[in-house]
């Protein structure tokens, strides 16, 4: 399950608190008082309790209730839970919370019996051991927290009641409010992924905050996290790191890929911003919703004190940022505004009493500099330079005007003053303001990391890179024979043959002379580790004897493409040898060669799940990009079945599904290559839409479309294949895109909504029919039961095709100009044919 009936949890139309009391008298009294004071306007019934507040209805038992509640709050404990849930489900209750004042562990037999009782009715369960839930905008406060939850636009989900209490206390002290708060407890049913999906579509929620300990279904969690992070910021704190199992692997890759390091990599890949403290969580959520993602870590600093500038610059280095190297043009322009005898370089140090106009002009110049990704303005008040004037200048230069988009670069202020008015002025204009430079720089790094995660979150690398053709069966045979003996390790010659089959070269350590200005690195390390939660993990860093103690390595999940591999490489210190501002052809050769090593290791993990761990230590890359591996280890084991993943796949992120590539042929002989849509199809989609008639665009999008912006096209081309599929058709003779069909599943993966469009001069020729049959075939293979769509009634060509395919057509209840079409996938005849289709129109 995912979001089914979660409206009944967070927007219930009625509530019942059900006994007998298992909580304790003080806890029950506190809960009733909070519920009575909340002002909840819909019916609330106490079942088995007496109302001492005059705010509730009463019933002696469920038998006495005329209608079952939308939301049931169970205070009855494990002894009565199973029977109560069965009764509630049969009566139409949509959600139930097993509430407690602290975390509880119920017998596993009871938990399973509860699930079995709830499942036939899609009754959703929270807990046991949940502190409760709150939706302030609906006046619902059903929880045992120390604080009443104030209204706002942040959603929060916690596993731990203690973390929920601490978070709400912090929020109350700082004036932060929430759209919804959920304490999960033992997660018998509803989990973080379910709530991420629900919060994603909730218009009352601006950002989502998550407290996480562990993930049980990695593919489900990452798919939900990626969908959420694409729509709004997701900020996460992970607790319980100290209880992670210690790595006991015999490979260096396995030792480096600690559980928490893998969580870091997975969250980055999902676009989730991870923080380490409660104050960080709120600061990060506030900052990234105010500031546009900047796609870089290069920070410019303006300060009216050398000491303040130094503190800020030191913090940039400590947090992994970069001091921007401003352009020569900018240096010349800023010089007149800087302090006397100060070089025109970043940080820019201005006089302590600099007028507001100086701040405004400096910000304007730095925003125009392509070498700058963000600006931190650090200012301490003086008798001749007051914070209000400084704040007004910052707003004039970078503030968000009503109706205007956010600036493309982050501008963050640090005003060392206790006055509230300057901060209010800045924040009203969308500019985060902090008391110290350290806080401001930290905020900039939130934006930088969030931006990097946004770039990675929709990456779905090919399941087979185009750059090489491995001899998969050769490698598989070697591994199969070794497992049959049985053995856990390949010997040296077997390792060599497996790596050779994947285009990885081995040999003695090369003699690479170190020339002046050479970019050639020394010993490098690459490896494959096996994480029990997230599957195959690729590791890269400094190699040789330093691999275990240098701490210079990065991780990412398989699968990888070259872009992801290069991003992984850039996260290491050793990459600075061949990845700097003076990049030349030698640097590009080296970086590409290393990236290909990592991509090939990832492909090995995809193709042969029996390969569990690999060490390539060391390997070398020369100035021409030639790779030489001098030592290697490969550990093997029988593959495991992982819940939520296909067959023996260990991948937590579904790769580009190359197996769905097709060549289709029309009856007139024209051939089309059809494949799943990729992020790099953005230009093809733009050209396709520009070639389609305005009338066809209106029929497809229900309104005139003139602006094919990056944001618009990204929504069509950046897919999470775990929940959406789109096929693009390209004319084989010209390579031009001529059509596309898509299917987006709901979070429950039962129903998918389709959309289709073909080039105007191809309408009625059979291409649309073949694309629709392909998406129906895909839906059947992916377990989607129903395909739906909305079609303008005037679009008779589309409605005729839907009828011939077996869709049922009915008027829309919301718009009389629209028809709703529905197809039961199971009822589709596999031999369905277009009445006018010739045999050549079938997929070849």
Buried (B, 14 or more C-beta within 10 A) or exposed (E): BBBBBBBBBBBBEBBBBBBEBBBEEEBBEBBBBBBBEBEBEBBBBBBBBEBEEEBBBEBEEBEEBEEBBBBBBBBBBBEBBBEBBBBBBEBEBBBBBBBBBEBBEBEEEBBEBBBEBBEEBBBBBBBBBBBBBBBBBBBBBBBBBEBBBBBBBBBBBBBBBBBBBBBBBBBBEEEBBBBBBBBBBBBBBBBBBBBBBBBBEBEBBBBBBBBBBBBEBBBBBBBBBBBBBBBBBBBBBBBEEEEBEEBEBEBBBBBBBBBEBBBBBBBBBBBBBBBEEBEBBBBBBBBBBBBBBBBBBBBBBBBBBEEBBBBBBEBBEEBEBBBBBBBEEBBEBBEEBBBEEBEBBBBBBBBBEBBBEBBBBBBEBBBEBEBBBBBBBBBBBEEEBBBBBBBBBBBBBBBBEEEEEBBEBBBBBBBBBEEEEBBEBBBEBBBBBBEBBBBBBBBBBBBBBBBBBBBBBBBBBBBBBEBEEBBBEEBBBBBEEBBEEEBEBBEEEBBBBBBBBBBBEBEEEEEBEEEEEBBBBBBBBBBBBBBEBBBBBBBBBBBBEBBEEBEBBBBBBBBBBBBBBBBBBEBBEBBEBBBEEEEEEBBBBBBBBBBBBBBBBBBBBBBBBBBBBBBBBBBBBBBEBBBBBBBBBBBBBEBEEBEBBEEEBBBBBBBBBEEBEBEBBBBEEBBBBBBBBBBEBBEBBBEBBEEBEEEBBBBBEBEEBEEBEEEBBBEBBBBBBBBBBBBBBBBBEEEBBBBBBBBBBBBBBEBBBBBBBBBBEBBEBBBBBBBBBBBBBBBBEBEBBBBBBBBBBEBEEBBEBBEBBBBEEEEEEEEEEBBBBBBEBEEBEEEEBBEEBEEBBEEE
